[in-house]
Amino acid sequence: MEPRLNYFTHPLAGKILKHINSAAKAASDAGVPHLTQELVKIRASQINGCGFCTDMHTKDAAAAGESAQRLNLIAAWREATVFTDAERAALELTEQGTRIADAAGGVPDDVWANVTKYYDEEQLVSLISLIAIINAYNRINVINQQPAGGYEPGMFG
């Protein structure tokens, strides 16, 4: 499989990615545990069918110490007993925020009320932003048909 174009080396894409990456860095520094951030990125990427991001974030999570069992159960987190209540709330917000077009009215109030039990306002801003940013990355890679499988942890810095 070949990407439709070499997005990552295109000068305009470089300018765009610089800003997206800067926003991602700000969001990731806001106190949400690193492995929770990876769970969020993986779940959104699974929903969006983004193989490139799913590959990247599962490998990054594993390199950061995430267990194979938990990585294998992310798509079935509702039935899995290996996630904390806070992680489950973040995963639910991720699903609702990623599937926003599927539900009239957006993210339900009960989902929001649940996630606010575990995260403070700064962390909530971080989660919202991380969900939006990973969805943007997913769309870039899915539209471009970016191949998955070749990512190595740390290869982008």
N, CA, C and O atoms as a DFTB+ gen file, in Angstrom:
628 C
 N C O
     1  1       0.843      -1.172       0.000
     2  2       0.000       0.000       0.000
     3  2       0.892       1.240       0.000
     4  3       1.880       1.310       0.731
     5  1       0.539       2.179      -0.802
     6  2       1.260       3.453      -0.887
     7  2       0.304       4.585      -0.530
     8  3      -0.873       4.534      -0.886
     9  1       0.800       5.614       0.175
    10  2      -0.063       6.767       0.436
    11  2      -0.375       7.492      -0.860
    12  3       0.371       7.387      -1.834
    13  1      -1.460       8.218      -0.870
    14  2      -1.847       8.963      -2.062
    15  2      -0.822      10.037      -2.412
    16  3      -0.568      10.306      -3.587
    17  1      -0.240      10.642      -1.394
    18  2       0.854      11.592      -1.587
    19  2       1.754      11.542      -0.376
    20  3       1.368      11.020       0.670
    21  1       2.956      12.082      -0.509
    22  2       3.905      12.057       0.593
    23  2       3.627      13.248       1.496
    24  3       4.339      14.252       1.470
    25  1       2.583      13.114       2.288
    26  2       2.096      14.204       3.134
    27  2       3.154      14.687       4.111
    28  3       3.324      15.891       4.299
    29  1       3.866      13.755       4.733
    30  2       4.787      14.122       5.810
    31  2       6.013      14.901       5.338
    32  3       6.688      15.527       6.155
    33  1       6.313      14.876       4.044
    34  2       7.445      15.651       3.544
    35  2       7.006      16.875       2.737
    36  3       7.849      17.640       2.271
    37  1       5.714      17.062       2.572
    38  2       5.227      18.206       1.801
    39  2       5.407      19.492       2.615
    40  3       5.077      19.514       3.801
    41  1       5.924      20.565       2.000
    42  2       6.170      21.808       2.745
    43  2       4.919      22.398       3.420
    44  3       4.995      22.834       4.569
    45  1       3.796      22.417       2.738
    46  2       2.575      22.955       3.339
    47  2       2.123      22.071       4.497
    48  3       1.734      22.578       5.549
    49  1       2.170      20.757       4.310
    50  2       1.800      19.837       5.390
    51  2       2.701      20.055       6.598
    52  3       2.242      19.984       7.738
    53  1       3.969      20.318       6.356
    54  2       4.897      20.585       7.454
    55  2       4.465      21.785       8.274
    56  3       4.547      21.762       9.502
    57  1       4.010      22.826       7.610
    58  2       3.525      24.020       8.321
    59  2       2.280      23.697       9.138
    60  3       2.146      24.135      10.281
    61  1       1.382      22.937       8.552
    62  2       0.142      22.565       9.233
    63  2       0.443      21.657      10.421
    64  3      -0.061      21.880      11.522
    65  1       1.263      20.638      10.198
    66  2       1.584      19.694      11.264
    67  2       2.332      20.362      12.413
    68  3       2.194      19.951      13.565
    69  1       3.116      21.379      12.108
    70  2       3.819      22.117      13.170
    71  2       2.814      22.679      14.175
    72  3       3.036      22.610      15.384
    73  1       1.717      23.230      13.677
    74  2       0.702      23.810      14.563
    75  2      -0.100      22.726      15.279
    76  3      -0.386      22.851      16.470
    77  1      -0.460      21.669      14.565
    78  2      -1.190      20.571      15.203
    79  2      -0.322      19.934      16.287
    80  3      -0.799      19.652      17.386
    81  1       0.953      19.710      15.973
    82  2       1.864      19.109      16.954
    83  2       2.059      20.010      18.165
    84  3       2.171      19.521      19.288
    85  1       2.100      21.310      17.951
    86  2       2.234      22.256      19.055
    87  2       1.004      22.189      19.966
    88  3       1.128      22.191      21.190
    89  1      -0.163      22.131      19.363
    90  2      -1.404      22.004      20.139
    91  2      -1.415      20.680      20.896
    92  3      -1.820      20.638      22.058
    93  1      -0.979      19.608      20.259
    94  2      -0.938      18.302      20.906
    95  2       0.010      18.319      22.100
    96  3      -0.289      17.728      23.138
    97  1       1.130      18.979      21.963
    98  2       2.096      19.074      23.073
    99  2       1.484      19.822      24.249
   100  3       1.621      19.395      25.395
   101  1       0.809      20.938      23.974
   102  2       0.168      21.702      25.051
   103  2      -0.883      20.856      25.760
   104  3      -0.962      20.860      26.988
   105  1      -1.683      20.137      24.995
   106  2      -2.729      19.298      25.585
   107  2      -2.131      18.153      26.393
   108  3      -2.657      17.797      27.446
   109  1      -1.045      17.581      25.911
   110  2      -0.462      16.425      26.600
   111  2       0.252      16.806      27.893
   112  3       0.517      15.941      28.728
   113  1       0.564      18.079      28.068
   114  2       1.266      18.537      29.272
   115  2       0.321      18.981      30.387
   116  3       0.772      19.578      31.364
   117  1      -0.968      18.708      30.265
   118  2      -1.964      19.254      31.197
   119  2      -2.358      18.313      32.333
   120  3      -3.356      18.561      33.010
   121  1      -1.610      17.253      32.555
   122  2      -1.853      16.441      33.736
   123  2      -2.677      15.181      33.562
   124  3      -2.871      14.450      34.533
   125  1      -3.167      14.897      32.371
   126  2      -3.836      13.616      32.138
   127  2      -2.727      12.568      32.049
   128  3      -1.761      12.766      31.314
   129  1      -2.844      11.459      32.780
   130  2      -1.783      10.451      32.736
   131  2      -1.445      10.038      31.298
   132  3      -2.324       9.889      30.449
   133  1      -0.148       9.859      31.058
   134  2       0.322       9.552      29.703
   135  2      -0.378       8.327      29.109
   136  3      -0.802       8.356      27.953
   137  1      -0.500       7.262      29.888
   138  2      -1.128       6.061      29.325
   139  2      -2.612       6.272      29.050
   140  3      -3.151       5.663      28.126
   141  1      -3.282       7.113      29.821
   142  2      -4.680       7.451      29.516
   143  2      -4.744       8.194      28.180
   144  3      -5.637       7.948      27.369
   145  1      -3.809       9.087      27.960
   146  2      -3.762       9.797      26.676
   147  2      -3.603       8.814      25.518
   148  3      -4.252       8.960      24.481
   149  1      -2.748       7.824      25.694
   150  2      -2.555       6.830      24.639
   151  2      -3.827       6.012      24.422
   152  3      -4.183       5.717      23.281
   153  1      -4.517       5.642      25.508
   154  2      -5.781       4.911      25.365
   155  2      -6.780       5.723      24.537
   156  3      -7.455       5.186      23.659
   157  1      -6.863       7.014      24.826
   158  2      -7.763       7.921      24.096
   159  2      -7.397       7.934      22.613
   160  3      -8.270       7.811      21.754
   161  1      -6.115       8.082      22.318
   162  2      -5.665       8.150      20.917
   163  2      -5.915       6.836      20.190
   164  3      -6.315       6.826      19.026
   165  1      -5.677       5.738      20.880
   166  2      -5.902       4.430      20.258
   167  2      -7.383       4.220      19.979
   168  3      -7.749       3.785      18.887
   169  1      -8.240       4.524      20.950
   170  2      -9.674       4.260      20.754
   171  2     -10.250       5.111      19.633
   172  3     -11.009       4.606      18.807
   173  1      -9.905       6.384      19.589
   174  2     -10.393       7.227      18.493
   175  2      -9.885       6.696      17.151
   176  3     -10.626       6.661      16.169
   177  1      -8.631       6.290      17.119
   178  2      -8.044       5.782      15.868
   179  2      -8.712       4.487      15.428
   180  3      -8.914       4.270      14.234
   181  1      -9.059       3.620      16.385
   182  2      -9.789       2.393      16.044
   183  2     -11.144       2.728      15.431
   184  3     -11.521       2.172      14.400
   185  1     -11.867       3.633      16.069
   186  2     -13.193       4.015      15.580
   187  2     -13.103       4.589      14.173
   188  3     -13.938       4.283      13.321
   189  1     -12.101       5.414      13.928
   190  2     -11.950       6.076      12.634
   191  2     -11.282       5.202      11.582
   192  3     -11.159       5.615      10.429
   193  1     -10.852       4.008      11.954
   194  2     -10.200       3.118      11.001
   195  2      -8.846       3.634      10.543
   196  3      -8.448       3.413       9.400
   197  1      -8.139       4.321      11.429
   198  2      -6.828       4.866      11.078
   199  2      -5.751       3.882      11.523
   200  3      -5.337       3.876      12.682
   201  1      -5.315       3.066      10.601
   202  2      -4.287       2.085      10.903
   203  2      -2.974       2.717      11.309
   204  3      -2.297       2.220      12.209
   205  1      -2.606       3.809      10.656
   206  2      -1.339       4.471      10.961
   207  2      -1.299       4.921      12.419
   208  3      -0.332       4.645      13.128
   209  1      -2.349       5.615      12.868
   210  2      -2.377       6.107      14.248
   211  2      -2.576       4.980      15.252
   212  3      -2.022       5.033      16.350
   213  1      -3.352       3.966      14.900
   214  2      -3.518       2.823      15.787
   215  2      -2.171       2.139      15.999
   216  3      -1.815       1.797      17.126
   217  1      -1.434       1.941      14.927
   218  2      -0.097       1.350      14.998
   219  2       0.817       2.209      15.872
   220  3       1.480       1.700      16.776
   221  1       0.847       3.511      15.599
   222  2       1.723       4.416      16.330
   223  2       1.422       4.404      17.827
   224  3       2.327       4.228      18.642
   225  1       0.185       4.586      18.180
   226  2      -0.148       4.776      19.588
   227  2      -0.161       3.472      20.387
   228  3       0.074       3.498      21.595
   229  1      -0.428       2.343      19.750
   230  2      -0.278       1.084      20.484
   231  2       1.202       0.811      20.751
   232  3       1.560       0.324      21.824
   233  1       2.054       1.120      19.790
   234  2       3.494       0.922      19.991
   235  2       4.038       1.908      21.023
   236  3       4.856       1.536      21.865
   237  1       3.588       3.166      20.961
   238  2       4.030       4.146      21.959
   239  2       3.561       3.741      23.357
   240  3       4.313       3.867      24.323
   241  1       2.329       3.258      23.469
   242  2       1.806       2.832      24.771
   243  2       2.594       1.637      25.301
   244  3       2.937       1.590      26.483
   245  1       2.878       0.683      24.438
   246  2       3.659      -0.488      24.860
   247  2       5.054      -0.063      25.306
   248  3       5.562      -0.560      26.311
   249  1       5.671       0.846      24.570
   250  2       7.004       1.333      24.932
   251  2       6.985       2.079      26.270
   252  3       7.991       2.121      26.978
   253  1       5.839       2.662      26.606
   254  2       5.693       3.384      27.881
   255  2       5.267       2.462      29.020
   256  3       5.068       2.918      30.146
   257  1       5.125       1.171      28.735
   258  2       4.825       0.216      29.785
   259  2       3.418      -0.336      29.813
   260  3       3.078      -1.099      30.718
   261  1       2.589       0.028      28.846
   262  2       1.221      -0.507      28.819
   263  2       1.267      -1.997      28.530
   264  3       2.088      -2.457      27.737
   265  1       0.376      -2.757      29.180
   266  2       0.368      -4.212      29.007
   267  2      -0.323      -4.608      27.709
   268  3      -1.198      -3.904      27.205
   269  1       0.096      -5.754      27.185
   270  2      -0.531      -6.298      25.980
   271  2      -2.002      -6.585      26.236
   272  3      -2.838      -6.379      25.357
   273  1      -2.324      -7.062      27.437
   274  2      -3.719      -7.373      27.751
   275  2      -4.596      -6.131      27.610
   276  3      -5.644      -6.181      26.966
   277  1      -4.174      -5.026      28.205
   278  2      -4.973      -3.800      28.127
   279  2      -5.034      -3.275      26.690
   280  3      -6.087      -2.820      26.244
   281  1      -3.929      -3.335      25.972
   282  2      -3.939      -2.891      24.571
   283  2      -4.906      -3.726      23.748
   284  3      -5.614      -3.196      22.891
   285  1      -4.940      -5.006      23.998
   286  2      -5.828      -5.898      23.251
   287  2      -7.293      -5.703      23.592
   288  3      -8.166      -6.111      22.826
   289  1      -7.575      -5.083      24.734
   290  2      -8.964      -4.937      25.173
   291  2      -9.532      -3.525      24.994
   292  3     -10.673      -3.278      25.385
   293  1      -8.783      -2.615      24.426
   294  2      -9.272      -1.238      24.295
   295  2     -10.588      -1.172      23.525
   296  3     -11.508      -0.467      23.938
   297  1     -10.686      -1.884      22.432
   298  2     -11.917      -1.831      21.629
   299  2     -13.118      -2.406      22.376
   300  3     -14.264      -2.101      22.047
   301  1     -12.852      -3.238      23.381
   302  2     -13.921      -3.860      24.173
   303  2     -13.860      -3.382      25.621
   304  3     -14.126      -4.154      26.543
   305  1     -13.513      -2.126      25.822
   306  2     -13.284      -1.597      27.173
   307  2     -14.501      -1.710      28.076
   308  3     -14.349      -1.846      29.290
   309  1     -15.692      -1.659      27.520
   310  2     -16.898      -1.742      28.356
   311  2     -17.010      -3.085      29.078
   312  3     -17.501      -3.156      30.205
   313  1     -16.552      -4.137      28.421
   314  2     -16.638      -5.481      28.994
   315  2     -15.362      -5.881      29.724
   316  3     -15.326      -6.934      30.362
   317  1     -14.328      -5.073      29.644
   318  2     -13.034      -5.413      30.240
   319  2     -12.941      -4.886      31.669
   320  3     -13.437      -3.803      31.981
   321  1     -12.307      -5.658      32.516
   322  2     -12.153      -5.272      33.922
   323  2     -10.787      -4.661      34.209
   324  3     -10.456      -4.412      35.369
   325  1     -10.002      -4.421      33.191
   326  2      -8.611      -3.987      33.374
   327  2      -8.416      -2.474      33.333
   328  3      -7.286      -1.998      33.445
   329  1      -9.488      -1.718      33.175
   330  2      -9.382      -0.261      33.109
   331  2      -9.973       0.370      34.361
   332  3     -10.961      -0.122      34.907
   333  1      -9.368       1.450      34.809
   334  2      -9.886       2.169      35.972
   335  2     -11.164       2.911      35.594
   336  3     -11.477       3.062      34.413
   337  1     -11.888       3.364      36.587
   338  2     -13.095       4.150      36.322
   339  2     -12.745       5.444      35.580
   340  3     -13.486       5.869      34.693
   341  1     -11.630       6.066      35.938
   342  2     -11.211       7.298      35.256
   343  2     -10.886       7.019      33.789
   344  3     -11.268       7.793      32.911
   345  1     -10.184       5.922      33.520
   346  2      -9.875       5.560      32.133
   347  2     -11.149       5.252      31.356
   348  3     -11.276       5.635      30.193
   349  1     -12.073       4.576      31.981
   350  2     -13.339       4.238      31.326
   351  2     -14.111       5.517      30.973
   352  3     -14.704       5.615      29.898
   353  1     -14.096       6.488      31.882
   354  2     -14.764       7.764      31.608
   355  2     -14.096       8.474      30.429
   356  3     -14.779       9.040      29.576
   357  1     -12.769       8.445      30.381
   358  2     -12.045       9.066      29.265
   359  2     -12.326       8.339      27.953
   360  3     -12.467       8.974      26.908
   361  1     -12.409       7.017      28.004
   362  2     -12.721       6.246      26.792
   363  2     -14.141       6.530      26.310
   364  3     -14.379       6.631      25.106
   365  1     -15.081       6.660      27.236
   366  2     -16.465       6.978      26.852
   367  2     -16.539       8.363      26.214
   368  3     -17.207       8.545      25.196
   369  1     -15.855       9.338      26.811
   370  2     -15.822      10.681      26.219
   371  2     -15.191      10.639      24.837
   372  3     -15.642      11.323      23.918
   373  1     -14.158       9.841      24.695
   374  2     -13.490       9.684      23.389
   375  2     -14.459       9.126      22.351
   376  3     -14.557       9.646      21.240
   377  1     -15.163       8.080      22.715
   378  2     -16.116       7.488      21.770
   379  2     -17.209       8.474      21.395
   380  3     -17.524       8.638      20.216
   381  1     -17.785       9.130      22.390
   382  2     -18.862      10.075      22.116
   383  2     -18.357      11.273      21.304
   384  3     -19.046      11.747      20.401
   385  1     -17.155      11.760      21.629
   386  2     -16.589      12.893      20.908
   387  2     -16.141      12.551      19.503
   388  3     -16.144      13.408      18.619
   389  1     -15.758      11.304      19.292
   390  2     -15.334      10.849      17.963
   391  2     -16.544      10.555      17.082
   392  3     -16.516      10.809      15.877
   393  1     -17.588      10.029      17.672
   394  2     -18.811       9.689      16.928
   395  2     -19.846      10.808      17.028
   396  3     -21.050      10.548      17.018
   397  1     -19.391      12.011      17.122
   398  2     -20.259      13.161      17.377
   399  2     -21.363      13.308      16.323
   400  3     -22.461      13.769      16.636
   401  1     -21.082      12.928      15.109
   402  2     -22.083      13.045      14.044
   403  2     -23.171      11.981      14.155
   404  3     -24.225      12.102      13.531
   405  1     -22.920      10.945      14.943
   406  2     -23.887       9.855      15.086
   407  2     -24.994      10.149      16.086
   408  3     -25.997       9.436      16.126
   409  1     -24.825      11.188      16.893
   410  2     -25.788      11.469      17.961
   411  2     -26.237      12.917      17.898
   412  3     -25.431      13.832      18.067
   413  1     -27.503      13.121      17.659
   414  2     -28.030      14.479      17.701
   415  2     -27.816      15.024      19.103
   416  3     -28.143      14.361      20.088
   417  1     -27.279      16.208      19.192
   418  2     -27.039      16.805      20.493
   419  2     -25.634      16.603      21.015
   420  3     -25.291      17.137      22.070
   421  1     -24.811      15.849      20.310
   422  2     -23.418      15.695      20.712
   423  2     -23.224      14.773      21.902
   424  3     -23.955      13.796      22.070
   425  1     -22.235      15.088      22.726
   426  2     -21.879      14.264      23.878
   427  2     -22.975      14.387      24.940
   428  3     -23.295      15.497      25.364
   429  1     -23.551      13.271      25.371
   430  2     -24.634      13.316      26.367
   431  2     -24.162      13.873      27.712
   432  3     -22.998      13.729      28.086
   433  1     -25.082      14.505      28.422
   434  2     -24.776      15.093      29.725
   435  2     -24.275      14.065      30.729
   436  3     -23.405      14.380      31.540
   437  1     -24.800      12.843      30.697
   438  2     -24.352      11.840      31.657
   439  2     -22.901      11.431      31.425
   440  3     -22.181      11.124      32.375
   441  1     -22.476      11.425      30.176
   442  2     -21.077      11.120      29.856
   443  2     -20.187      12.236      30.393
   444  3     -19.138      11.977      30.981
   445  1     -20.613      13.474      30.185
   446  2     -19.851      14.616      30.691
   447  2     -19.806      14.598      32.226
   448  3     -18.743      14.797      32.814
   449  1     -20.934      14.366      32.864
   450  2     -20.981      14.339      34.327
   451  2     -20.043      13.261      34.875
   452  3     -19.377      13.473      35.888
   453  1     -19.991      12.128      34.217
   454  2     -19.122      11.053      34.682
   455  2     -17.644      11.432      34.561
   456  3     -16.875      11.211      35.497
   457  1     -17.245      11.989      33.441
   458  2     -15.826      12.315      33.249
   459  2     -15.376      13.425      34.203
   460  3     -14.203      13.488      34.573
   461  1     -16.304      14.299      34.601
   462  2     -15.935      15.380      35.533
   463  2     -15.681      14.861      36.952
   464  3     -15.138      15.591      37.780
   465  1     -16.060      13.633      37.241
   466  2     -15.766      13.033      38.543
   467  2     -14.273      12.727      38.704
   468  3     -13.766      12.649      39.823
   469  1     -13.582      12.556      37.588
   470  2     -12.212      12.053      37.622
   471  2     -11.158      13.053      37.153
   472  3      -9.969      12.882      37.420
   473  1     -11.596      14.086      36.460
   474  2     -10.638      15.026      35.874
   475  2     -11.017      16.453      36.233
   476  3     -12.194      16.814      36.224
   477  1     -10.007      17.264      36.550
   478  2     -10.259      18.670      36.846
   479  2     -10.428      19.448      35.537
   480  3     -10.309      18.885      34.449
   481  1     -10.703      20.727      35.657
   482  2     -11.011      21.534      34.469
   483  2      -9.857      21.550      33.467
   484  3     -10.086      21.442      32.262
   485  1      -8.631      21.684      33.946
   486  2      -7.481      21.687      33.028
   487  2      -7.364      20.350      32.300
   488  3      -7.102      20.315      31.097
   489  1      -7.558      19.264      33.022
   490  2      -7.496      17.943      32.405
   491  2      -8.645      17.726      31.421
   492  3      -8.474      17.057      30.402
   493  1      -9.806      18.285      31.723
   494  2     -10.936      18.176      30.792
   495  2     -10.647      18.922      29.497
   496  3     -10.956      18.433      28.410
   497  1     -10.051      20.110      29.616
   498  2      -9.637      20.844      28.409
   499  2      -8.638      19.999      27.633
   500  3      -8.703      19.918      26.407
   501  1      -7.719      19.376      28.347
   502  2      -6.740      18.506      27.707
   503  2      -7.416      17.353      26.976
   504  3      -7.114      17.099      25.810
   505  1      -8.329      16.652      27.650
   506  2      -9.017      15.518      27.022
   507  2      -9.800      15.938      25.787
   508  3      -9.713      15.292      24.743
   509  1     -10.559      17.012      25.902
   510  2     -11.319      17.500      24.744
   511  2     -10.367      17.788      23.585
   512  3     -10.625      17.411      22.442
   513  1      -9.274      18.457      23.902
   514  2      -8.306      18.838      22.867
   515  2      -7.629      17.614      22.266
   516  3      -7.476      17.530      21.048
   517  1      -7.222      16.663      23.106
   518  2      -6.591      15.444      22.596
   519  2      -7.534      14.670      21.677
   520  3      -7.112      14.143      20.647
   521  1      -8.790      14.604      22.047
   522  2      -9.772      13.911      21.207
   523  2      -9.918      14.621      19.861
   524  3      -9.944      13.974      18.814
   525  1     -10.012      15.938      19.891
   526  2     -10.129      16.697      18.636
   527  2      -8.878      16.540      17.779
   528  3      -8.975      16.364      16.565
   529  1      -7.717      16.601      18.399
   530  2      -6.454      16.525      17.660
   531  2      -6.254      15.143      17.046
   532  3      -5.875      15.043      15.879
   533  1      -6.503      14.072      17.808
   534  2      -6.316      12.741      17.232
   535  2      -7.323      12.506      16.111
   536  3      -7.008      11.822      15.137
   537  1      -8.510      13.053      16.229
   538  2      -9.468      12.929      15.128
   539  2      -8.966      13.653      13.886
   540  3      -9.179      13.176      12.771
   541  1      -8.304      14.795      14.054
   542  2      -7.718      15.505      12.905
   543  2      -6.615      14.654      12.269
   544  3      -6.589      14.483      11.050
   545  1      -5.708      14.124      13.088
   546  2      -4.651      13.247      12.558
   547  2      -5.254      12.045      11.844
   548  3      -4.802      11.674      10.761
   549  1      -6.274      11.435      12.447
   550  2      -6.922      10.275      11.820
   551  2      -7.453      10.631      10.442
   552  3      -7.279       9.867       9.492
   553  1      -8.089      11.770      10.327
   554  2      -8.669      12.154       9.050
   555  2      -7.593      12.408       7.998
   556  3      -7.756      12.028       6.839
   557  1      -6.506      13.043       8.394
   558  2      -5.400      13.253       7.456
   559  2      -4.898      11.907       6.937
   560  3      -4.743      11.721       5.730
   561  1      -4.645      10.977       7.845
   562  2      -4.069       9.693       7.453
   563  2      -5.044       8.803       6.693
   564  3      -4.643       8.109       5.759
   565  1      -6.316       8.813       7.076
   566  2      -7.306       7.991       6.364
   567  2      -7.533       8.536       4.957
   568  3      -7.570       7.767       3.996
   569  1      -7.687       9.855       4.825
   570  2      -7.884      10.452       3.502
   571  2      -6.689      10.151       2.602
   572  3      -6.855       9.853       1.419
   573  1      -5.486      10.230       3.167
   574  2      -4.262      10.007       2.395
   575  2      -3.909       8.535       2.232
   576  3      -2.962       8.203       1.520
   577  1      -4.651       7.657       2.876
   578  2      -4.380       6.218       2.878
   579  2      -2.943       5.933       3.334
   580  3      -2.203       5.181       2.700
   581  1      -2.583       6.559       4.451
   582  2      -1.241       6.386       5.000
   583  2      -1.089       4.955       5.503
   584  3      -1.861       4.527       6.361
   585  1      -0.120       4.209       4.994
   586  2       0.040       2.812       5.397
   587  2       0.432       2.668       6.863
   588  3       1.094       3.534       7.434
   589  1       0.013       1.569       7.451
   590  2       0.318       1.273       8.857
   591  2       1.325       0.143       8.947
   592  3       1.454      -0.675       8.035
   593  1       2.034       0.113      10.059
   594  2       2.919      -1.015      10.348
   595  2       4.381      -0.651      10.467
   596  3       5.150      -1.388      11.084
   597  1       4.779       0.462       9.895
   598  2       6.201       0.805       9.877
   599  2       6.653       1.741      10.976
   600  3       7.828       2.102      11.036
   601  1       5.741       2.140      11.849
   602  2       6.107       3.100      12.889
   603  2       7.006       2.451      13.936
   604  3       6.794       1.305      14.333
   605  1       8.003       3.196      14.372
   606  2       8.868       2.806      15.485
   607  2       8.754       3.899      16.552
   608  3       8.838       5.082      16.221
   609  1       8.566       3.531      17.820
   610  2       8.447       4.535      18.870
   611  2       9.603       5.549      18.836
   612  3      10.778       5.190      18.750
   613  1       9.220       6.814      18.906
   614  2      10.197       7.899      18.905
   615  2      10.636       8.379      17.545
   616  3      11.442       9.306      17.462
   617  1      10.142       7.790      16.475
   618  2      10.642       8.166      15.145
   619  2      10.242       9.587      14.732
   620  3      10.841      10.150      13.816
   621  1       9.245      10.168      15.390
   622  2       8.866      11.541      15.063
   623  2       9.366      12.538      16.100
   624  3       8.923      13.686      16.132
   625  1      10.280      12.101      16.937
   626  2      10.857      13.024      17.909
   627  2      10.567      12.667      19.316
   628  3      10.999      13.368      20.232
